[in-house]
């Protein structure tokens, strides 16, 4: 009964905190913003996606009139480039960086010397360069084959030596991903998903620190310690409401990601991982609150700790060196990526989560014991 009363009081304080509610709204904008940026950057950097979504009109390339009805023109058009013809190539070069992304010309006309000038400040520069390089390579190869005396049939056989047939399996369980792009999948599951799901717990450690330090500043903390409630009950009363709200936020973000067609697999296992990580973050927040005397000091200290924790948790996601793989497999965010990105979980992934669970429990238990000691000293 006393625990529920303390929990209700803490829950009401959280819901009355306007900054907390605003930060929740900010998290929604962060999720939607990062999702939109991932979509846009994936399309802008992938020639196949640009062709698929019909965005090739922005890939404007200036060419001389002399390439009309030539093999080079056919190869450039095959790459779905938007060709603009100029009688004077110098006029086209003057439009680089404004109207045109690149300029292509052959000197002398019909020869093998192809010159490409590209505006590297344009966001579509990588895609245009890839398409032009592919077209020019085919053009030069075809010219070499023609000069070797081969006929059209023989040239076609050399240019298309393999007939590729793709057979899709498990179409009944097709991944409902928003964008069929390796870059999109990597950036969403490899960084954005764990970052978004952990944001509520970063906030939770700050909120619980402010709760305890705020009570000490208001001189109500000593009153709480003098009540006939055990230290464990006080800890649970402080911990459970913020942990509950944080878990609800993470569940909502999982649902929102699913609506955005970024499915989070194994949600129950993910919930378990988030629960224990949240317990660890909140334990750190409470432990920190025992060492500071003001909310200003608490905010500064928790910010430093969260920056350090962010470095430890997210830096491994960008490390590709195989030497560190045995260590990286035990990093919580790496485990979250493996859990969220595939429906089939290897048993080793589950075992690799055990250290995270144990460390979180140890932090929380240590915090409870230190809190008991602090309470005894104050009383």
C-alpha positions in Angstrom: 0.0 0.0 0.0 2.8 2.4 0.9 4.7 1.4 -2.2 1.7 2.0 -4.4 1.2 5.4 -2.8 4.8 6.4 -3.3 4.7 5.1 -6.9 1.5 7.1 -7.7 3.1 10.2 -6.2 6.2 9.8 -8.4 4.1 9.0 -11.5 2.0 12.2 -11.0 5.2 14.2 -10.6 6.5 12.8 -13.9 3.3 13.5 -15.8 3.2 17.1 -14.3 6.7 17.7 -15.6 6.1 19.7 -18.8 9.7 19.4 -19.9 9.4 15.6 -19.7 6.3 15.7 -22.0 8.0 18.1 -24.4 11.1 15.8 -24.6 8.7 12.9 -25.4 7.4 14.9 -28.3 10.9 15.8 -29.4 11.7 12.1 -29.5 8.8 11.6 -32.0 10.3 14.3 -34.3 13.8 12.7 -33.9 12.4 9.3 -35.0 10.5 10.7 -38.0 13.3 13.0 -38.9 16.0 10.3 -38.9 13.7 8.0 -40.8 13.1 10.6 -43.5 16.8 11.4 -43.7 17.6 7.7 -44.1 15.1 7.4 -46.9 16.3 10.5 -48.7 20.0 9.7 -48.4 19.4 6.1 -49.5 17.6 7.1 -52.6 20.1 9.9 -53.4 23.1 7.6 -53.2 21.6 4.6 -55.0 21.4 4.6 -58.9 18.9 1.8 -58.9 16.5 3.5 -56.4 16.7 6.7 -58.3 15.7 4.9 -61.4 12.9 3.0 -59.6 11.3 6.1 -58.1 11.7 8.1 -61.4 14.0 10.7 -59.9 16.4 10.7 -62.9 15.1 14.1 -64.1 17.5 15.6 -61.6 20.5 13.8 -63.1 21.1 16.4 -65.8 24.2 15.9 -68.0 25.4 18.3 -70.7 26.6 16.7 -74.0 27.5 18.1 -77.4 25.2 17.8 -80.4 27.8 15.7 -82.1 27.0 12.6 -80.0 23.5 12.3 -81.6 22.8 8.8 -82.8 26.2 7.5 -81.5 27.0 4.5 -79.3 28.0 6.9 -76.4 24.6 8.6 -76.5 22.9 5.1 -76.4 25.1 4.1 -73.4 24.4 7.3 -71.5 20.6 7.0 -72.1 20.8 3.4 -71.0 21.9 4.7 -67.6 18.7 6.9 -67.4 20.6 10.1 -67.5 18.8 13.3 -68.4 20.8 14.5 -71.4 20.9 18.2 -72.4 22.4 18.9 -75.8 24.6 21.9 -76.6 26.2 23.2 -79.8 28.9 24.9 -77.8 30.4 22.7 -75.0 31.8 25.7 -73.2 28.2 26.9 -72.7 27.5 23.6 -70.9 30.6 23.9 -68.7 29.4 27.3 -67.6 26.2 25.8 -66.3 28.0 23.2 -64.1 26.9 23.7 -60.5 23.6 25.4 -61.5 21.6 23.5 -64.2 24.0 20.6 -64.9 25.5 18.0 -62.6 28.1 16.9 -65.2 29.3 17.5 -68.8 30.5 14.7 -71.1 32.3 15.2 -74.4 34.5 13.3 -76.8 37.7 14.7 -78.3 37.9 14.2 -81.2 34.2 13.3 -82.0 33.9 9.5 -82.3 37.2 8.8 -80.6 38.2 7.1 -77.4 39.1 10.2 -75.4 36.1 10.9 -73.3 36.2 13.9 -70.9 33.9 14.2 -67.9 33.5 17.3 -65.8 31.4 16.9 -62.7 30.1 19.3 -60.0 31.2 17.6 -56.8 29.1 19.9 -54.7 25.9 18.4 -56.0 24.2 15.9 -53.8 23.7 13.6 -56.8 27.3 13.7 -57.8 28.1 10.1 -56.7 25.2 8.6 -58.6 25.9 10.6 -61.7 29.6 9.7 -61.6 28.7 6.0 -61.2 26.3 6.1 -64.1 28.7 8.0 -66.4 31.6 5.8 -65.6 29.6 2.7 -66.4 28.3 4.2 -69.7 31.8 5.3 -70.8 33.3 1.9 -69.9 30.7 0.1 -72.0 31.3 2.7 -74.8 35.1 2.2 -74.8 34.7 -1.6 -74.7 32.3 -1.7 -77.6 34.7 0.5 -79.6 37.5 -1.9 -79.0 35.4 -4.9 -80.0 34.3 -3.1 -83.2 37.8 -2.2 -84.1 38.7 -5.9 -83.6 36.4 -6.8 -86.5 33.7 -8.5 -84.5 30.1 -8.4 -85.7 27.1 -7.2 -83.7 26.1 -10.7 -82.5 29.5 -11.5 -81.2 29.8 -8.1 -79.5 26.4 -8.7 -77.8 27.6 -12.1 -76.5 30.7 -10.5 -75.1 28.9 -7.6 -73.5 26.2 -9.9 -72.0 28.1 -13.1 -71.1 25.7 -14.2 -68.3 21.9 -14.4 -68.1 21.0 -13.7 -64.5 17.8 -15.2 -63.1 16.8 -14.3 -59.5 14.6 -16.8 -57.6 13.0 -15.3 -54.5 12.3 -17.7 -51.6 10.0 -17.4 -48.6 7.8 -14.8 -50.4 5.1 -15.5 -47.9 7.4 -14.1 -45.2 8.7 -11.2 -47.2 10.4 -8.6 -45.0 8.1 -5.6 -45.0 10.9 -3.0 -45.2 10.2 0.5 -46.2 13.1 0.7 -48.7 14.9 -2.1 -50.4 18.3 -0.6 -49.9 21.4 -2.0 -48.1 22.3 1.5 -46.9 18.8 2.1 -45.5 18.7 -1.3 -43.7 22.2 -0.7 -42.3 21.6 2.9 -41.0 18.2 2.1 -39.6 19.0 -1.2 -37.8 22.7 -0.5 -37.3 22.2 2.8 -35.5 18.8 4.5 -35.5 16.7 1.7 -34.0 18.9 1.1 -30.9 19.4 4.9 -30.5 15.6 5.6 -30.6 14.7 2.7 -28.2 17.3 3.7 -25.7 16.5 7.5 -25.7 13.7 7.0 -23.1 16.2 5.4 -20.7 18.7 8.2 -21.2 15.9 10.5 -20.2 14.9 8.2 -17.3 18.3 8.5 -15.6 18.0 12.2 -15.8 14.5 12.3 -14.4 15.2 10.0 -11.4 18.3 12.1 -10.6 16.3 15.3 -10.6 13.6 13.6 -8.5 15.9 12.7 -5.6 18.1 15.8 -5.8 15.0 18.0 -6.1 13.6 16.4 -2.9 16.8 17.1 -1.1 16.7 20.8 -2.2 13.1 21.1 -1.1 14.0 19.5 2.2 11.5 16.7 1.7 14.0 13.9 1.2 14.8 13.6 5.0 11.0 13.5 5.6 10.7 10.6 3.2 13.6 8.7 4.9 11.9 9.1 8.3 8.7 7.4 7.1 8.2 3.7 8.1 9.1 2.5 4.6 12.1 0.3 3.9 14.9 1.5 1.7 14.1 -1.1 -0.8 10.5 0.1 -1.0 11.7 3.7 -1.4 14.0 2.6 -4.2 11.2 0.7 -6.0 8.8 3.6 -5.5 11.3 5.9 -7.2 12.3 3.4 -9.9 9.2 1.6 -11.1 7.2 4.7 -12.3 10.0 6.1 -14.5 11.0 2.6 -15.6 7.3 1.9 -16.5 7.0 5.2 -18.5 10.3 4.5 -20.3 9.2 1.0 -21.3 5.9 2.3 -22.6 7.7 4.9 -24.7 10.0 2.2 -26.2 7.0 0.0 -27.0 5.3 3.0 -28.7 8.5 3.6 -30.7 8.6 0.0 -31.8 4.9 0.2 -32.9 5.7 3.5 -34.8 8.7 2.0 -36.5 6.6 -1.0 -37.5 4.0 1.4 -39.0 6.9 3.1 -40.9 7.7 -0.4 -42.3 10.8 -0.9 -40.2 9.8 -4.1 -38.4 11.4 -4.9 -35.0 11.6 -8.6 -34.7 11.6 -10.5 -31.4 9.9 -7.7 -29.5 9.5 -9.7 -26.2 13.3 -10.4 -26.1 13.9 -6.8 -27.0 11.6 -5.8 -24.1 13.6 -7.9 -21.7 16.9 -6.3 -22.8 15.4 -2.8 -22.5 14.0 -3.6 -19.0 17.4 -4.5 -17.6 19.2 -1.7 -19.4 16.6 0.7 -18.0 17.2 -0.7 -14.6 20.9 -0.1 -14.9 20.5 3.5 -16.2 18.1 4.4 -13.5 20.4 2.8 -10.9 23.2 5.0 -12.2 21.0 8.0 -11.9 20.0 7.3 -8.3 23.6 6.5 -7.4 24.8 9.8 -8.9 22.1 11.7 -6.9 23.7 10.5 -3.7 26.9 12.4 -4.5 25.6 15.8 -5.6 23.9 18.6 -3.7 22.0 20.5 -6.4 20.0 19.8 -9.6 22.6 21.9 -11.5 25.4 19.6 -10.4 23.2 16.6 -11.1 22.4 17.6 -14.7 26.0 18.3 -15.4 27.2 15.0 -14.0 24.5 12.9 -15.6 25.2 14.6 -19.0 28.9 13.5 -18.7 27.9 10.0 -17.8 25.4 9.7 -20.7 28.0 11.0 -23.1 30.5 8.4 -21.9 27.7 5.7 -22.0 26.8 6.8 -25.6 30.4 6.4 -26.7 30.6 2.9 -25.2 27.3 1.8 -26.5 27.3 3.2 -30.0 30.9 3.4 -31.1 31.0 -0.4 -31.5 28.3 -0.2 -34.1 30.7 1.5 -36.5 33.7 -0.8 -35.9 34.1 -3.3 -38.7 37.5 -4.8 -37.5 37.2 -8.6 -37.0 39.8 -8.5 -34.1 37.2 -6.9 -31.8 34.3 -9.2 -32.7 34.5 -11.4 -29.6 34.2 -8.3 -27.4 31.7 -6.4 -29.6 29.2 -9.4 -29.4 28.6 -8.6 -25.7 27.9 -4.9 -26.3 24.1 -4.2 -25.6 23.5 -2.2 -28.7 25.1 -4.8 -30.9 22.9 -7.4 -29.3 19.9 -5.2 -29.9 20.7 -4.9 -33.6 21.0 -8.6 -33.9 17.7 -9.2 -32.1 15.7 -6.5 -34.0 16.9 -7.2 -37.5 16.1 -10.9 -37.9 13.3 -13.2 -36.9 15.7 -16.1 -36.4 17.8 -15.7 -33.3 20.9 -17.7 -32.7 21.1 -19.1 -29.2 24.5 -17.5 -28.8 23.0 -14.1 -29.1 20.7 -14.8 -26.1 23.7 -16.0 -24.1 25.7 -12.9 -25.0 22.9 -10.8 -23.4 23.6 -12.4 -20.0 26.5 -10.0 -19.1 24.3 -7.0 -19.8 21.6 -8.4 -17.5 24.0 -9.2 -14.7 25.8 -5.8 -14.9 22.5 -4.0 -14.8 21.3 -6.0 -11.8 24.7 -5.5 -10.1 24.4 -1.7 -10.6 20.9 -1.6 -9.2 21.7 -3.9 -6.2 24.8 -1.8 -5.4 22.6 1.3 -5.6 20.1 -0.1 -3.2 22.8 -1.0 -0.7 24.5 2.3 -1.0 21.1 4.0 -0.5 20.5 2.0 2.7 23.9 3.2 3.9 23.2 6.8 3.0 19.8 6.6 4.7 21.5 5.2 7.9 24.0 8.1 7.9 21.3 10.8 7.4 19.1 9.3 10.1 
